[in-house]
């Protein structure tokens, strides 16, 4: 073989090897075509995305809108015309998180007239499909297929779980990594705004943890949307507090609506990074953590957070006292009516055995 031919074949083989290496690297989970941005050291360095971020042109631009009291917002109507699976919009101020949220359609059979020829199990389709249902590696942010986020608050899931890829270019849920990696990032970005099709809800982040994503884990948070008992709810909160990477001091109790943001942490062990927030209560306002109720233990060591906590506790105390007075008055009226023979069986059924047992002996003797 001539020397020139050998040199040419050598260069060709080298080029093919380099190309194959690049191709394999690009298949890496959670990767992107761009180099990752440099890691900031303080929250001040990431008040704006490390790289300019723009929403895809396919997303209708509706930054400011007025919720409709009669039904779906105009924003929701416009998005639903593009894709009926869009159920909301999530935003964390001054971060790349500013996206529509889709609901997973559940298990999809093959050759579906909407979702295409391939079959998909639950919570998989939007991992790699865009707003127009075309293939897109980074996918979109999507809500668990079992979650409810409709117009009636009482019917919404106690814990809404939203999934998104941990992209190196900070898109999707890529910027969530800053909560665990950048000092002061939480204090600068503690609030999450999640709009339904009918209105807007504000949440405050109270914890974030690294946990397993394997099916055999003892904490399968993705199956914990309906925390409808005290035991289930407290078990979820206790686990977040046990493994939390930061002590926020935010007060959380049963009845608070929860929002869990889930993304990948490490592919090698299938671990997840989840950020958990609760919905703001009456009297609380987003914008400053001093407007949020904290635990007594936290307030004792952080006096600056005492104001709103004390105000809310006083309001709760007054409401409970009012409810107790109304209950006692109903019991008194029931007793008087019964003594006069004016109470029917239906009226007596309105009061539980526990209520009637609380009637004092003095009133009974009368």
C-alpha positions as CSV (number, residue, x, y, z in Angstrom):
1,X,0.0,0.0,0.0
2,X,1.3,3.4,-0.9
3,X,2.4,5.7,1.9
4,X,-0.2,8.4,0.9
5,X,-3.0,5.9,1.0
6,X,-1.9,4.7,4.5
7,X,-1.8,8.3,5.8
8,X,-5.3,9.1,4.3
9,X,-6.8,6.0,5.8
10,X,-5.2,6.8,9.2
11,X,-6.8,10.3,9.2
12,X,-10.2,8.8,8.2
13,X,-10.2,6.3,11.0
14,X,-9.2,8.9,13.6
15,X,-12.0,11.2,12.4
16,X,-14.5,8.4,12.6
17,X,-13.5,7.6,16.1
18,X,-13.7,11.2,17.3
19,X,-17.2,11.5,15.6
20,X,-18.4,8.4,17.3
21,X,-17.2,9.6,20.7
22,X,-19.0,12.9,20.2
23,X,-22.2,11.0,19.2
24,X,-22.1,8.8,22.3
25,X,-21.5,11.8,24.6
26,X,-24.5,13.5,23.1
27,X,-26.7,10.6,23.9
28,X,-25.9,11.1,27.6
29,X,-29.1,11.5,29.7
30,X,-29.9,15.1,30.7
31,X,-27.3,16.5,28.3
32,X,-27.6,19.3,25.8
33,X,-25.7,20.4,22.7
34,X,-24.2,23.4,24.6
35,X,-21.5,23.4,27.1
36,X,-22.7,23.7,30.7
37,X,-22.5,27.3,32.1
38,X,-19.9,28.0,34.7
39,X,-21.0,27.3,38.3
40,X,-21.8,30.4,40.2
41,X,-20.7,30.7,43.8
42,X,-23.2,33.1,45.2
43,X,-26.9,33.8,44.7
44,X,-26.1,37.3,43.3
45,X,-24.4,35.7,40.4
46,X,-27.5,33.8,39.3
47,X,-30.3,36.3,39.8
48,X,-30.5,36.1,36.0
49,X,-29.8,32.9,34.0
50,X,-26.1,32.2,33.4
51,X,-27.0,32.1,29.7
52,X,-29.7,34.1,27.9
53,X,-32.9,32.1,28.0
54,X,-35.9,32.6,25.7
55,X,-39.1,30.6,25.5
56,X,-39.6,28.5,22.3
57,X,-41.4,30.4,19.7
58,X,-44.3,27.9,19.8
59,X,-45.3,29.0,23.3
60,X,-47.9,31.8,23.1
61,X,-46.6,34.9,25.0
62,X,-49.1,35.7,27.8
63,X,-47.1,37.3,30.6
64,X,-49.9,39.5,32.0
65,X,-53.5,38.5,32.1
66,X,-56.5,38.8,34.3
67,X,-58.1,35.6,35.6
68,X,-61.7,35.1,34.5
69,X,-64.2,34.8,37.4
70,X,-66.6,32.9,35.2
71,X,-64.3,30.1,34.1
72,X,-61.0,29.4,32.3
73,X,-58.6,32.3,31.9
74,X,-58.0,33.7,28.4
75,X,-54.5,32.4,28.7
76,X,-55.7,28.9,29.5
77,X,-58.1,29.0,26.5
78,X,-55.3,30.0,24.1
79,X,-52.9,27.3,25.4
80,X,-55.6,24.6,25.3
81,X,-56.2,25.4,21.6
82,X,-52.6,24.5,21.0
83,X,-52.5,21.4,23.2
84,X,-55.4,20.2,25.3
85,X,-53.0,18.6,27.8
86,X,-51.8,22.0,29.1
87,X,-53.2,22.5,32.6
88,X,-51.2,25.4,33.9
89,X,-48.1,27.5,33.9
90,X,-45.2,27.5,36.4
91,X,-42.8,30.3,37.1
92,X,-40.0,30.9,39.6
93,X,-39.0,34.6,39.4
94,X,-35.6,35.5,37.9
95,X,-34.9,31.9,36.9
96,X,-35.3,29.9,33.6
97,X,-38.3,28.1,35.1
98,X,-41.2,29.8,33.2
99,X,-43.1,27.2,31.3
100,X,-46.5,25.7,30.5
101,X,-47.3,22.5,32.5
102,X,-48.9,19.6,30.8
103,X,-50.7,16.7,32.4
104,X,-49.5,13.3,31.5
105,X,-52.2,11.5,29.4
106,X,-51.6,8.2,31.2
107,X,-50.9,4.9,29.5
108,X,-51.1,5.3,25.7
109,X,-51.8,2.4,23.4
110,X,-50.0,2.0,20.1
111,X,-51.3,3.8,17.0
112,X,-53.2,6.4,19.0
113,X,-54.9,9.0,16.8
114,X,-53.5,11.9,18.9
115,X,-50.2,10.6,20.4
116,X,-48.8,8.7,17.5
117,X,-47.8,5.1,16.6
118,X,-45.8,4.2,19.7
119,X,-47.2,2.9,23.0
120,X,-46.2,4.7,26.2
121,X,-46.6,3.8,29.9
122,X,-47.9,6.3,32.5
123,X,-45.7,9.4,33.1
124,X,-43.5,8.9,30.0
125,X,-44.9,10.6,26.9
126,X,-43.9,14.2,27.7
127,X,-40.4,13.2,28.8
128,X,-39.4,13.5,25.1
129,X,-42.3,15.3,23.3
130,X,-42.9,19.0,22.8
131,X,-46.0,21.2,22.9
132,X,-46.9,20.0,19.4
133,X,-46.3,16.4,20.3
134,X,-43.2,16.1,18.2
135,X,-40.1,14.4,19.5
136,X,-37.9,16.7,21.6
137,X,-35.2,15.3,23.8
138,X,-35.7,17.7,26.8
139,X,-39.5,17.2,26.6
140,X,-41.7,19.6,28.6
141,X,-42.7,20.0,32.3
142,X,-45.6,17.7,33.1
143,X,-47.9,16.9,36.0
144,X,-48.5,13.3,37.2
145,X,-51.4,11.7,35.3
146,X,-53.2,11.1,38.6
147,X,-53.1,14.7,39.9
148,X,-56.1,17.0,40.0
149,X,-55.7,20.8,39.5
150,X,-59.1,22.0,38.5
151,X,-61.3,25.0,39.5
152,X,-62.5,23.6,42.8
153,X,-59.8,24.0,45.5
154,X,-61.2,21.3,47.7
155,X,-61.0,18.7,44.9
156,X,-57.3,19.5,44.0
157,X,-54.7,16.9,44.9
158,X,-53.1,17.5,48.3
159,X,-49.7,17.0,46.6
160,X,-49.2,18.0,43.0
161,X,-46.1,16.4,41.5
162,X,-44.4,18.0,38.4
163,X,-41.6,16.3,36.5
164,X,-38.9,17.8,34.3
165,X,-35.4,17.0,33.0
166,X,-32.3,18.4,34.7
167,X,-30.8,20.0,31.6
168,X,-27.2,21.2,31.6
169,X,-28.2,24.4,29.8
170,X,-30.6,25.2,32.7
171,X,-33.8,24.7,30.7
172,X,-36.7,22.7,32.1
173,X,-35.7,22.0,35.7
174,X,-32.0,22.4,35.1
175,X,-31.7,25.5,37.3
176,X,-33.2,23.7,40.3
177,X,-29.7,22.4,41.0
178,X,-28.7,25.9,42.2
179,X,-30.8,25.4,45.4
180,X,-28.4,22.7,46.6
181,X,-25.2,24.1,45.0
182,X,-25.3,27.9,45.4
183,X,-25.2,29.6,48.8
184,X,-28.1,32.0,49.3
185,X,-30.0,30.8,46.3
186,X,-33.0,29.7,48.3
187,X,-33.3,33.0,50.1
188,X,-33.3,34.8,46.7
189,X,-35.8,32.4,45.0
190,X,-38.1,30.9,47.7
191,X,-41.4,31.4,45.9
192,X,-43.1,29.4,43.1
193,X,-46.1,30.7,41.1
194,X,-48.3,28.0,39.6
195,X,-51.3,29.0,37.5
196,X,-54.1,26.7,36.9
197,X,-56.6,27.1,34.1
198,X,-58.8,29.1,36.5
199,X,-56.5,31.2,38.7
200,X,-53.0,31.7,40.2
201,X,-51.5,30.2,43.3
202,X,-48.4,31.2,45.1
203,X,-46.2,28.6,47.0
204,X,-43.2,28.9,49.3
205,X,-40.5,26.3,49.2
206,X,-40.0,24.7,52.6
207,X,-37.5,21.9,51.8
208,X,-35.5,19.9,49.2
209,X,-33.9,16.5,49.3
210,X,-32.0,14.0,47.3
211,X,-33.8,10.6,47.2
212,X,-34.1,7.4,45.2
213,X,-36.0,7.1,42.1
214,X,-36.1,3.3,42.1
215,X,-39.4,1.4,42.4
216,X,-38.2,-0.4,45.6
217,X,-37.5,2.7,47.6
218,X,-39.2,3.3,50.9
219,X,-40.1,6.8,49.8
220,X,-42.0,6.6,46.5
221,X,-43.0,10.2,46.5
222,X,-44.4,9.9,43.0
223,X,-47.2,7.7,44.4
224,X,-48.0,10.2,47.2
225,X,-50.3,12.7,45.6
226,X,-53.4,12.0,47.7
227,X,-52.3,12.7,51.3
228,X,-55.8,12.6,52.5
229,X,-55.1,11.3,56.0
230,X,-53.1,12.8,58.9
231,X,-50.8,9.8,58.9
232,X,-50.0,10.0,55.1
233,X,-49.6,13.8,55.2
234,X,-47.3,13.8,58.2
235,X,-45.2,10.9,56.9
236,X,-44.5,12.9,53.7
237,X,-43.6,16.1,55.6
238,X,-41.5,14.2,58.2
239,X,-39.5,12.6,55.4
240,X,-38.7,15.9,53.8
241,X,-37.7,17.4,57.1
242,X,-35.6,14.4,58.0
243,X,-33.5,14.5,54.8
244,X,-33.7,18.3,54.0
245,X,-30.6,20.0,52.7
246,X,-31.6,23.3,54.3
247,X,-33.7,24.2,57.4
248,X,-36.1,26.9,56.0
249,X,-38.2,27.0,59.2
250,X,-41.4,27.3,57.2
251,X,-44.4,26.1,59.1
252,X,-46.2,23.2,57.4
253,X,-49.2,21.3,58.7
254,X,-52.0,19.1,57.4
255,X,-54.3,21.1,55.2
256,X,-51.6,23.0,53.3
257,X,-51.6,22.2,49.6
258,X,-48.2,20.9,48.5
259,X,-46.3,21.2,45.2
260,X,-43.4,18.8,44.5
261,X,-40.9,19.5,41.7
262,X,-39.0,16.4,40.6
263,X,-35.9,16.1,38.5
264,X,-32.9,13.8,38.0
265,X,-29.9,14.0,40.3
266,X,-27.6,11.3,39.2
267,X,-28.1,8.7,36.5
268,X,-25.7,6.1,38.0
269,X,-28.0,5.3,41.0
270,X,-31.3,6.6,39.5
271,X,-31.5,9.3,42.2
272,X,-33.8,12.3,42.2
273,X,-33.7,15.8,43.5
274,X,-37.1,17.1,44.6
275,X,-38.1,20.6,45.7
276,X,-41.2,20.8,47.9
277,X,-43.4,23.9,48.5
278,X,-46.6,24.6,50.2
279,X,-49.4,27.0,49.1
280,X,-49.5,30.4,50.8
281,X,-52.1,30.8,53.6
282,X,-54.5,33.6,54.1
283,X,-52.5,36.6,55.4
284,X,-49.2,35.5,53.7
285,X,-47.7,37.3,50.7
286,X,-45.0,36.3,48.3
287,X,-42.0,38.6,47.8
288,X,-40.4,38.3,51.2
289,X,-39.9,35.3,53.6
290,X,-40.8,37.7,56.5
291,X,-44.4,37.5,55.1
292,X,-44.5,33.8,55.7
293,X,-45.4,31.9,58.8
294,X,-42.5,30.1,60.4
295,X,-42.3,27.5,63.2
296,X,-42.0,28.7,66.8
297,X,-38.6,27.1,67.1
298,X,-37.4,29.0,64.0
299,X,-38.8,32.3,65.2
300,X,-37.2,32.0,68.6
301,X,-33.7,32.0,66.9
302,X,-34.8,34.4,64.0
303,X,-36.8,37.2,65.7
304,X,-37.2,39.1,62.4
305,X,-39.7,36.5,61.3
306,X,-42.0,36.8,64.4
307,X,-44.3,39.5,63.1
308,X,-46.3,37.6,60.4
309,X,-46.3,34.4,62.4
310,X,-47.8,36.1,65.5
311,X,-50.4,37.9,63.4
312,X,-51.5,34.7,61.7
313,X,-51.6,32.8,65.0
314,X,-53.7,35.5,66.6
315,X,-56.1,35.3,63.6
316,X,-56.3,31.6,63.8
317,X,-57.0,31.8,67.6
318,X,-59.8,34.2,67.1
319,X,-61.4,32.1,64.4
320,X,-61.3,29.0,66.6
321,X,-62.8,30.9,69.5
322,X,-65.6,32.1,67.2
323,X,-66.3,28.6,66.0
324,X,-66.3,27.3,69.5
325,X,-68.8,30.0,70.6
326,X,-71.1,29.2,67.6
327,X,-70.9,25.5,68.5
328,X,-71.8,26.0,72.1
329,X,-74.7,28.3,71.1
330,X,-76.1,25.6,68.8
331,X,-75.8,23.0,71.6
332,X,-77.6,25.4,74.0
333,X,-80.4,26.0,71.5
334,X,-80.8,22.3,70.9
335,X,-81.1,21.7,74.7
336,X,-83.8,24.4,75.1
337,X,-85.7,23.1,72.1
338,X,-85.5,19.5,73.4
339,X,-86.8,20.6,76.8
340,X,-89.8,22.3,75.2
341,X,-90.5,19.4,72.9
342,X,-89.8,21.4,69.8
343,X,-86.9,19.5,68.4
344,X,-87.3,16.8,65.7
345,X,-85.3,13.7,65.2
346,X,-83.6,15.3,62.2
347,X,-82.5,18.3,64.3
348,X,-81.0,16.1,67.0
349,X,-79.1,14.2,64.4
350,X,-77.2,17.4,63.5
351,X,-75.2,17.1,66.7
352,X,-72.7,14.3,67.2
353,X,-72.5,12.2,70.3
354,X,-69.3,13.9,71.2
355,X,-71.1,17.3,71.1
356,X,-73.9,16.2,73.4
357,X,-71.6,14.6,75.8
358,X,-70.0,18.0,76.3
359,X,-73.2,19.5,77.7
360,X,-72.5,20.3,81.3
361,X,-74.4,18.5,84.1
362,X,-75.8,21.9,85.3
363,X,-77.6,22.5,82.0
364,X,-79.0,18.9,82.0
365,X,-80.4,19.3,85.5
366,X,-82.2,22.5,84.4
